[in-house]
């Protein structure tokens, strides 16, 4: 007998426990063998996901419970990857909204929930981490109810079932005083909430919408999506209704469904199933695959517009091509074109500046773009990356609009004054402030521009004890100019290798970004000047040797450890006339114009 099919997505703010809950689903449904070693966050299979501890790409798996097959989609919780969330929502019957029992609803909770409600889904609320000492689960339920009201949920959606649990231990219970040692309450709630997929839809002509793309080196491009109607068969001839309204024809060469964590080849799939198809080379996200004699296109999947851009430039530094395999404009263009096929939140434009060799890449935020840059770096690319810039819009009255973010900061009370002052200078508007005498929780609305470069300052100002979360909320009128970095840069005026003697003398001028025995070039940024102007320095000069030696003056130089930048920190640090040089081995900072004379010529360029 065919299993009844239910499709669900797990949605939440970053770090609320989505991937851990999926681990528990898989563990309690017999997916793993008894002797099999099980990784934590098994769905976060990408290297960067494991390193960063976040979900970047939405992924599918399937479990079985009684006579039901449940397809599960693990979604990103970060708004920068909203394009992953937006298109996945259309493939599921319900969503499990995970909320931390202590933190309550966070900015990203609002974002992912709004997407689910817009599509008419009826969520299941799961208050997670109820084993925390500072849990306030019942208060959090009220806060989520208020959030549903704010987001204009309809009456049916407001009647959401509420469960409580600890995903890490694989336990979910109906109420705070009904202990449980498994996920059965959650399974039963899902079945009660969704019911069976209408079996009569299997009798209708095929209708499948592509929501994700993947690539297999043996069988080519794969389209992933929900089969809304009909029975799809391997070898079947189909028509594809493209997003632009055109119709093409194709043949399903291979057909797969999910079982556990694996993709399994099948001869046919029923309506309601999430399927993977191969054999159609020009599939794109939003395409509807139909029966040739019944073209029934679904509305295209609309993705929100990008809010931030960076220029991806050919690396022109003196070290260009030393370690990277892919360094030309053609290499970069081919890679970006390939990324556009699967990363629908991305846009790529040719640069209007004829002197620059590269592309303007637009995405949903710094993290969205920096993940792409990091991926390219690991693949062997070399790039020069410009300072992130926000994407402005003009409304129908001709007013300039800019993206705004909701920011929640949680800091020790002694540091809140400094942080509030800096957010005010960055054109932020305080919305709310709450304090328990030890820590302050402050909510701000801040222009996205004002947050570029703020994270590292915030970490320093709060001695690493502050927590900052932000989420894009929309466009508002332009807030005026915002002051950039207060300090200038220490810029190398020589090519060569840094020497301890020279660096020792430069330490009193600012903070160094390079240690001894590091290759540098003319125009490379080697430190942060203690004053507001750029200072040209020579970090390669050695001590002049003489015949006389004096006691105590020739001791070895003791240097403060150099400040090292991650890719995100480097992108936040640079100003309009600077670039981040990204290679497979290094992340360097440099001036856009390497020679001193060129920099003087461009000093008054508009920016």
C-alpha positions, 0 to 999 in steps of 0.5 A: 500500500502506498504511504500517505504523504505529508510535506513539512518545513522546519522554520526558525530564527538562527540557532533555535534548534532546527537542524537538531530537531531534524536530527531527532526526527531521523533518529526516531524514525529508524533512518540510521542503522543501530551501529551507524555513527551519527553526526550532529546537525547531519543535514548541515552537510556543507563545509561552511554550514558546519564551520559557521554553525548555521543552515545556508541551503535548504535540504530535504529528507524523508521519514516514515511514521506508521503509514505516513511518509513525511518529507522534511525540509530544513530551511535557513533561519537567516534573512540573507538566505530568504530566497531559500525560504521563500520558494521552499514554503510553496512545497509544504503542507505545514511548518513547524515554527521553532521558538527558543523558550528563553529568547522568544520571537526574534527578528528572523522568527518574524520573517520566516513566519510572515512567509508561511502565513502569506502562503496560507499555511497553518503553523505548528508552534514548538517552544524549544529548549524548555530545559534551560534554567531561564526558560519562560515558555508560557510567556513566549507562547503569548509573545508568539500569539502577539506576533501572529496578530501583528502579521495579520494571521487569519482565524484558522492560522491563529488556532495554531497547536502549541507543543513544548520540547527539547530537540537535543534530547528528542522529546516533545510534549503537549504541555509543560506538565505532561513529560514525554520521552519521544517525538510522538506528540509532534508526529500526531500533531502533524497528522492531525493538522494536515491530514491526507493529501487528496488522493483524487489529485493523482487522477489529474494531469501532471503538474510539478513546480520546480523550487530548487535546483541541484547538479549531478556530475553523471546525469546533469541538472536536477530539478526538485519540487512538489508534484501537485497533481498526477503521477509522474513516470520515468521516461515520460514526455512533458511540457515545461511552462517557463517563467516568461510564459514560453513552452518547451518540451522535454523527457524525464530521464531519471526520477528520484524521491527521498528516503531518509537522507538518500535520493532513491531512483523510482519508476513513478511518483504520486501526487503530493510527493517531493520529487527530483527529476533529471533530463531537462537541461534548461530547467529554472526555479519556478518552471511548471512541468506539465503533461504535453496535452494539458499545460497548467502553469502555476504562478511563478515563484517571486523572490524579494529584490536584493538589498546589497551589492559588491563588485567582484573584480579581477585581482590586479595586485602584484600577487595576482595568479600566484596561488589561484587557478581561476583569475580571469574575467571569463572564469569569474563570469562563468562561475557567477552564471553557474551560481545564478542557476541555483541561487535565485536571490542573486543578481549579476550586472556588468559594471558601468565603469569601463576602467574596472574589470569585473561584475556588480553582484547583488544579494540579500545581505553581506552574509549571502554574498560573503558565503558565495565569495568564500565558496569561490575562494575555496574553489581556487578563484582570486578576486578583488571585492569592493566595499558593500553598498546598499541598493537604493530605490526611488518611489513614485514621488521621486523620493530616495529610499534605503533598506532598513533593519530591525536590530535587537541587542542584548548587552551588559548594562555597563556597555549599553550607553556606548552601543546606544550612542553609536547606533544613534550616530548611525541614524538608528531610532530606538524602539524599545528598551528593557533591563533587568539591572544586569543586562539591557535588551534594546530594539532599534530600527537602523539603516542597513548602511549604518550597520556596515562595519558595526559588528566588529565595533560592537564586539569590541565595545561589549568585550565580546559579551554582547549579542546582536541580531538583525533582520531586514524589514523594508525600505524607508526614506533616505536618512542622510549621510552616515560617517564611515571609519574614523581611522585611516590606514597604514599603507605599505609604500614598498614591495618586500618582506616585513621585518620585526625592526620596522614593525616594532617602530610602526606599532606606536602608529596604530594596530598592525594587520601583518606580522614579521616575514610576510610578503607585502606590496606597494598599496597594501594595507598593513594596519589601522592608523591611530589618526584619521588620515592614511599614512604611507609606511615602509614595513620592510626596512631593517636596522642599520648595522654598525661596528659598535654594540651597546649593552641592552639595546639589541634585544629582540623586538617584542611585537603585539600579535597582528590583528587577523580578519575573517572575510566578513570582518575585512568586507566591513572594514574597508572604505570606498577607495579600498578592496579586499583581495581574496585568494585561496590562501589569503585575505588581504586588504589593499587600496583600490589605486596602488600607487601613491600618485594615483591615490592623490589623483582620485582623492576627491572622487565622488563616493 
